[in-house]
């Protein structure tokens, strides 16, 4: 009989998204692995979140509540405080875990002895989003051991759109001991963007990590996703979810950054917070501001062009960079993206990331043709297509 020796914990920070949370929990419970637990960390929801969690009546599932409104990062830390040992993964309340995938994670941990196991960027877009019921994944099924210093150096060239290639706790399992190495006074998350912060922090907590091209967790994008709600709207169209996020954020954005609708800005802000909090560990990390700001300009879209350009001009002034000079070095191949809609750009970005990872973009344009209307059904379908 196989011994399942690694304790795995899935934490789901949530607030007032009981409709998507229900299906996310279903994906987490659809496992045959025995040594794991799920913690739903409720950020003082005023809907039926607690009732949804308790309706499962499953010993593998626990419910905790902050008992007051918290920032997203505070809720993440609150959830982490309830994990004592083993490996922990955080997923969003609209994300999913593939059926019976925890055995695969356990096998990688046992084989590689790494402190973190991350899987590639697979995506599912819920109904009522700019890309309804789209499902993307890699056709590769292998995994590899990566050197954190090497991949951090790649990140600092800013060709990565975000930090999904790095060993973060968001949609990846990280050893609790590694997280504790980067925790001070009971606080691990020290940026308003906890997913990118954890990925960058772990680069200083371990020498190697395992990267699986085969997905075991999938990033979901729903109508209420913070990222989608912020990045997909014009400044004057930003909705209630984003307003709450910024209002309740207790961690001031780093003074070297002007926050704007660009993935690279969000992730670099997290790195700068890390540098402030761990100066000895990050002593040799230098930012090429000219390169960074030129890459940020490639993220301009039709509805964000003016906002991003204004933020970049302000950061140029902060860091003594000539704005006209970086305008001249922005790769021309991105120029056509500036006039695309968010829907078109999102599709292209996901396609480009998957092609870069796997050499082949595997996708289903409309999963509703397979009877898929939520992340649980999407995980069942993806499992059937995976190698």
C-alpha positions as CSV (number, residue, x, y, z in Angstrom):
1,X,0.0,0.0,0.0
2,X,1.3,3.4,-1.0
3,X,2.3,5.8,1.9
4,X,1.1,9.3,1.4
5,X,3.7,11.0,3.6
6,X,3.6,14.7,2.7
7,X,1.0,16.8,4.4
8,X,-0.6,19.1,1.9
9,X,-2.9,22.1,2.8
10,X,-4.9,24.1,0.4
11,X,-6.0,27.6,1.7
12,X,-8.8,29.5,0.0
13,X,-9.0,33.2,1.1
14,X,-12.4,34.4,0.2
15,X,-15.0,37.2,0.6
16,X,-18.5,37.2,-0.6
17,X,-18.1,35.0,-3.6
18,X,-20.1,32.0,-2.4
19,X,-21.3,31.2,-6.0
20,X,-17.8,30.5,-7.4
21,X,-16.4,29.3,-4.0
22,X,-18.8,26.4,-4.0
23,X,-17.4,25.0,-7.3
24,X,-13.8,25.7,-6.2
25,X,-14.3,23.7,-3.1
26,X,-15.7,20.8,-5.1
27,X,-12.5,20.7,-7.2
28,X,-10.4,20.5,-4.0
29,X,-12.5,17.7,-2.5
30,X,-12.3,15.7,-5.7
31,X,-9.1,14.0,-4.6
32,X,-8.1,10.5,-3.6
33,X,-5.0,11.6,-1.7
34,X,-5.5,11.1,2.0
35,X,-3.0,13.4,3.8
36,X,-4.4,16.8,2.9
37,X,-6.7,19.5,4.3
38,X,-8.6,22.5,2.9
39,X,-9.0,25.8,4.8
40,X,-11.5,28.4,3.7
41,X,-10.5,31.7,5.2
42,X,-13.5,34.0,5.1
43,X,-12.8,37.7,5.1
44,X,-15.9,38.6,7.2
45,X,-18.4,37.9,4.3
46,X,-21.9,39.1,4.6
47,X,-23.3,36.5,2.2
48,X,-23.9,32.8,2.7
49,X,-20.2,31.8,2.5
50,X,-20.2,30.0,5.8
51,X,-23.3,28.0,4.9
52,X,-21.8,27.0,1.6
53,X,-18.7,25.6,3.3
54,X,-20.6,23.8,6.0
55,X,-23.0,22.3,3.4
56,X,-20.2,19.9,2.3
57,X,-20.0,18.3,5.8
58,X,-16.5,17.0,5.0
59,X,-13.7,16.4,7.6
60,X,-11.1,17.4,5.0
61,X,-12.6,21.0,5.0
62,X,-12.4,23.7,7.7
63,X,-13.9,27.2,7.9
64,X,-12.3,30.1,9.6
65,X,-13.4,33.8,9.8
66,X,-11.4,36.9,10.3
67,X,-14.3,38.4,12.2
68,X,-13.6,41.9,10.8
69,X,-12.9,43.4,7.4
70,X,-9.3,42.8,6.4
71,X,-7.1,43.6,3.4
72,X,-6.5,40.7,1.0
73,X,-2.9,40.3,2.2
74,X,-4.1,40.2,5.9
75,X,-6.6,37.5,5.0
76,X,-3.8,35.5,3.3
77,X,-1.6,35.8,6.4
78,X,-4.6,34.9,8.7
79,X,-5.1,31.7,6.6
80,X,-1.4,30.9,6.7
81,X,-1.3,31.2,10.5
82,X,-3.6,28.2,10.7
83,X,-1.1,26.0,8.8
84,X,1.5,24.5,11.1
85,X,3.6,22.3,8.8
86,X,3.9,20.4,5.5
87,X,3.3,22.1,2.2
88,X,0.7,24.8,1.6
89,X,-0.9,26.1,-1.6
90,X,-3.2,29.2,-1.8
91,X,-5.9,29.4,-4.5
92,X,-8.5,31.9,-5.4
93,X,-12.2,31.4,-4.7
94,X,-12.7,31.1,-8.5
95,X,-9.7,28.8,-9.2
96,X,-9.6,25.0,-9.4
97,X,-7.6,21.9,-8.6
98,X,-7.5,19.1,-11.0
99,X,-9.0,15.7,-10.0
100,X,-6.7,13.4,-8.1
101,X,-3.7,15.7,-8.8
102,X,-2.3,15.7,-5.2
103,X,-0.7,12.3,-5.7
104,X,1.2,13.9,-8.6
105,X,2.4,16.7,-6.4
106,X,3.4,14.3,-3.7
107,X,5.4,12.3,-6.2
108,X,7.3,15.4,-7.3
109,X,8.1,16.4,-3.8
110,X,9.4,12.9,-2.9
111,X,11.4,12.7,-6.1
112,X,13.0,16.2,-6.2
113,X,13.1,17.0,-2.4
114,X,12.3,20.6,-3.4
115,X,10.7,23.0,-1.0
116,X,8.2,24.2,-3.7
117,X,6.3,22.7,-6.5
118,X,4.6,25.0,-9.0
119,X,2.6,24.3,-12.1
120,X,2.4,26.2,-15.4
121,X,-0.3,28.8,-16.2
122,X,-3.4,27.0,-17.1
123,X,-6.5,29.3,-17.3
124,X,-10.2,29.0,-17.1
125,X,-12.5,32.0,-17.8
126,X,-15.9,31.8,-16.1
127,X,-19.1,32.9,-17.8
128,X,-19.8,36.6,-17.7
129,X,-16.1,37.5,-18.3
130,X,-14.5,39.0,-21.4
131,X,-13.5,35.5,-22.6
132,X,-16.4,33.3,-21.4
133,X,-15.8,29.6,-20.9
134,X,-12.3,29.6,-22.4
135,X,-9.8,26.9,-21.2
136,X,-6.1,27.1,-21.9
137,X,-3.3,24.6,-20.9
138,X,0.0,23.2,-21.9
139,X,0.3,20.0,-23.9
140,X,3.5,19.0,-22.0
141,X,3.4,16.6,-19.1
142,X,6.9,16.8,-17.7
143,X,8.4,18.7,-14.8
144,X,11.9,20.0,-14.1
145,X,14.0,21.4,-11.2
146,X,14.8,25.0,-11.6
147,X,17.5,27.2,-9.9
148,X,15.8,30.2,-8.1
149,X,18.7,32.6,-8.8
150,X,18.7,31.8,-12.5
151,X,14.9,32.4,-12.7
152,X,15.0,35.5,-10.6
153,X,17.6,36.9,-13.0
154,X,15.3,36.1,-15.9
155,X,12.5,37.9,-14.1
156,X,14.7,41.0,-13.7
157,X,14.9,41.3,-17.5
158,X,11.2,41.9,-17.4
159,X,10.3,39.7,-20.3
160,X,8.0,37.8,-17.9
161,X,4.5,39.3,-17.9
162,X,4.1,38.3,-14.2
163,X,5.6,35.9,-11.6
164,X,3.9,32.6,-12.5
165,X,7.2,31.0,-13.5
166,X,8.6,31.5,-10.0
167,X,8.0,29.4,-6.8
168,X,5.0,31.1,-5.2
169,X,2.4,29.8,-2.9
170,X,-0.4,30.9,-5.2
171,X,-1.4,27.8,-7.2
172,X,1.8,26.1,-6.1
173,X,2.7,24.1,-3.0
174,X,5.5,25.6,-0.8
175,X,7.0,24.1,2.4
176,X,5.8,26.0,5.4
177,X,9.3,26.1,6.8
178,X,10.4,28.0,3.7
179,X,7.6,30.6,4.3
180,X,8.6,31.0,7.9
181,X,12.2,31.9,6.7
182,X,10.6,35.0,5.1
183,X,8.2,35.8,7.9
184,X,8.7,38.6,10.5
185,X,6.6,39.3,13.5
186,X,4.0,36.8,12.2
187,X,3.6,38.6,8.8
188,X,4.7,37.0,5.6
189,X,2.7,39.0,2.9
190,X,4.1,42.5,2.8
191,X,2.6,43.7,-0.5
192,X,-0.9,44.4,-1.7
193,X,-0.3,41.7,-4.4
194,X,0.2,38.6,-2.3
195,X,0.6,36.2,-5.2
196,X,3.6,38.0,-6.8
197,X,5.1,38.8,-3.4
198,X,5.2,35.1,-2.3
199,X,6.7,34.1,-5.7
200,X,9.5,36.6,-5.3
201,X,10.1,36.0,-1.6
202,X,10.5,32.3,-2.2
203,X,13.4,33.0,-4.6
204,X,15.3,34.0,-1.5
205,X,14.1,31.2,0.7
206,X,15.3,28.2,-1.3
207,X,17.9,27.2,-3.9
208,X,15.8,25.1,-6.2
209,X,12.1,24.4,-6.9
210,X,10.1,22.0,-9.1
211,X,8.2,23.4,-12.1
212,X,5.5,21.2,-13.6
213,X,4.4,21.9,-17.2
214,X,1.4,19.7,-16.4
215,X,-1.1,21.7,-14.5
216,X,-2.4,20.6,-11.1
217,X,-4.1,23.9,-10.3
218,X,-5.8,26.3,-12.7
219,X,-6.1,30.1,-12.5
220,X,-9.7,31.1,-12.8
221,X,-11.0,34.5,-13.9
222,X,-14.5,35.4,-12.9
223,X,-16.6,38.5,-13.1
224,X,-15.5,39.5,-9.5
225,X,-11.8,38.6,-9.8
226,X,-9.7,41.5,-8.4
227,X,-7.2,41.4,-11.2
228,X,-9.8,41.2,-13.9
229,X,-11.9,43.8,-12.3
230,X,-9.0,46.2,-12.2
231,X,-7.1,45.5,-15.4
232,X,-10.2,45.1,-17.7
233,X,-11.8,48.5,-16.9
234,X,-11.2,52.0,-17.8
235,X,-10.3,54.3,-14.9
236,X,-13.8,55.7,-14.7
237,X,-15.4,52.3,-15.0
238,X,-13.7,50.6,-12.1
239,X,-16.3,48.7,-10.0
240,X,-17.1,48.0,-6.4
241,X,-14.6,45.1,-6.0
242,X,-11.6,47.2,-7.0
243,X,-12.8,50.2,-4.9
244,X,-13.0,47.8,-1.8
245,X,-9.5,46.4,-2.6
246,X,-7.8,49.8,-2.6
247,X,-9.8,51.2,0.3
248,X,-9.0,48.2,2.6
249,X,-5.4,47.9,1.6
250,X,-3.3,48.5,4.7
251,X,0.1,48.3,3.0
252,X,1.0,51.5,1.2
253,X,2.2,51.0,-2.3
254,X,6.0,51.4,-2.6
255,X,7.1,55.0,-3.1
256,X,9.2,54.0,-6.1
257,X,6.2,52.8,-8.0
258,X,3.2,54.6,-9.5
259,X,0.5,51.9,-9.5
260,X,-1.2,51.4,-12.9
261,X,-2.9,48.7,-15.0
262,X,0.2,46.8,-15.9
263,X,1.2,43.3,-14.6
264,X,4.9,44.2,-14.4
265,X,4.2,47.2,-12.2
266,X,2.3,45.0,-9.7
267,X,5.0,42.4,-9.5
268,X,7.9,44.9,-9.2
269,X,6.1,46.7,-6.4
270,X,6.1,43.4,-4.5
271,X,9.9,43.0,-5.1
272,X,10.6,46.5,-3.9
273,X,8.6,45.8,-0.7
274,X,10.6,42.6,-0.3
275,X,13.9,44.6,-0.7
276,X,12.7,47.0,2.0
277,X,11.9,44.3,4.5
278,X,14.8,42.0,3.8
279,X,17.7,44.3,2.8
280,X,20.5,41.8,3.6
281,X,19.0,39.0,1.5
282,X,18.2,41.3,-1.5
283,X,21.4,43.4,-1.3
284,X,22.6,42.6,-4.8
285,X,19.3,43.1,-6.6
286,X,19.4,46.2,-8.8
287,X,16.5,47.4,-11.0
288,X,17.1,48.6,-14.6
289,X,14.5,51.3,-14.6
290,X,14.9,52.1,-18.3
291,X,14.4,48.5,-19.2
292,X,11.5,48.0,-16.8
293,X,9.6,51.1,-17.9
294,X,10.1,50.3,-21.6
295,X,8.5,46.8,-20.9
296,X,5.6,48.4,-19.0
297,X,4.8,50.5,-22.1
298,X,4.3,47.3,-24.1
299,X,1.3,46.5,-21.9
300,X,-0.7,49.5,-23.1
301,X,-4.2,48.7,-24.3
302,X,-6.8,50.9,-25.9
303,X,-8.5,51.7,-22.6
304,X,-5.3,51.9,-20.5
305,X,-3.0,53.8,-22.9
306,X,-3.2,57.2,-21.3
307,X,-3.2,55.9,-17.7
308,X,-0.1,53.7,-18.2
309,X,1.8,56.4,-20.1
310,X,1.1,58.9,-17.4
311,X,2.3,56.5,-14.7
312,X,5.5,55.7,-16.7
313,X,6.2,59.4,-17.2
314,X,5.9,59.9,-13.4
315,X,8.2,56.9,-12.8
316,X,10.7,58.3,-15.3
317,X,10.8,61.5,-13.3
318,X,11.3,59.5,-10.1
319,X,14.2,57.5,-11.5
320,X,15.9,60.0,-13.8
321,X,14.9,58.2,-17.0
322,X,14.3,60.0,-20.3
323,X,10.7,59.2,-21.3
324,X,11.2,60.0,-25.0
325,X,14.2,57.7,-25.0
326,X,12.3,54.7,-23.7
327,X,9.5,55.4,-26.1
328,X,12.0,55.0,-28.9
329,X,13.1,51.5,-27.7
330,X,9.7,50.0,-27.1
331,X,9.6,46.9,-29.3
332,X,7.6,47.7,-32.4
333,X,6.1,44.2,-32.5
334,X,3.9,45.2,-29.6
335,X,2.6,48.3,-31.3
336,X,-0.4,46.6,-32.8
337,X,-1.6,45.5,-29.3
338,X,-2.2,49.0,-28.2
339,X,-5.4,49.2,-30.2
340,X,-6.9,45.8,-29.2
341,X,-9.8,45.4,-26.8
342,X,-9.2,43.8,-23.4
343,X,-10.9,40.6,-24.7
344,X,-8.6,40.4,-27.7
345,X,-5.5,41.3,-25.7
346,X,-6.3,38.8,-22.9
347,X,-6.6,36.0,-25.5
348,X,-3.3,36.9,-27.1
349,X,-1.4,37.2,-23.8
350,X,-2.6,33.8,-22.6
351,X,-1.7,32.3,-26.0
352,X,1.7,33.8,-26.0
353,X,2.5,32.6,-22.4
354,X,1.4,29.1,-23.2
355,X,3.4,29.0,-26.5
356,X,6.5,30.2,-24.6
357,X,6.0,27.5,-22.0
358,X,5.1,24.5,-24.0
359,X,5.7,25.3,-27.7
360,X,2.1,24.5,-28.3
361,X,-1.0,26.4,-27.3
362,X,-3.8,23.9,-26.3
363,X,-7.1,25.5,-25.8
364,X,-10.9,25.2,-25.9
365,X,-12.4,28.4,-27.2
366,X,-15.9,27.6,-25.7
367,X,-16.1,24.9,-23.1
368,X,-19.8,25.3,-22.9
369,X,-19.9,23.1,-26.0
370,X,-18.8,20.4,-23.6
371,X,-21.4,21.3,-21.0
372,X,-18.9,23.4,-18.9
373,X,-20.2,26.5,-17.0
374,X,-18.0,26.5,-13.9
375,X,-14.5,25.7,-12.7
376,X,-15.4,22.2,-11.4
377,X,-16.7,21.1,-14.8
378,X,-13.7,22.7,-16.4
379,X,-11.3,20.7,-14.3
380,X,-13.1,17.4,-15.2
381,X,-12.8,18.3,-18.9
382,X,-9.1,19.4,-18.6
383,X,-8.3,16.1,-16.8
384,X,-9.7,14.2,-19.7
385,X,-7.6,16.1,-22.2
386,X,-4.3,16.1,-20.2
387,X,-1.6,13.6,-21.1
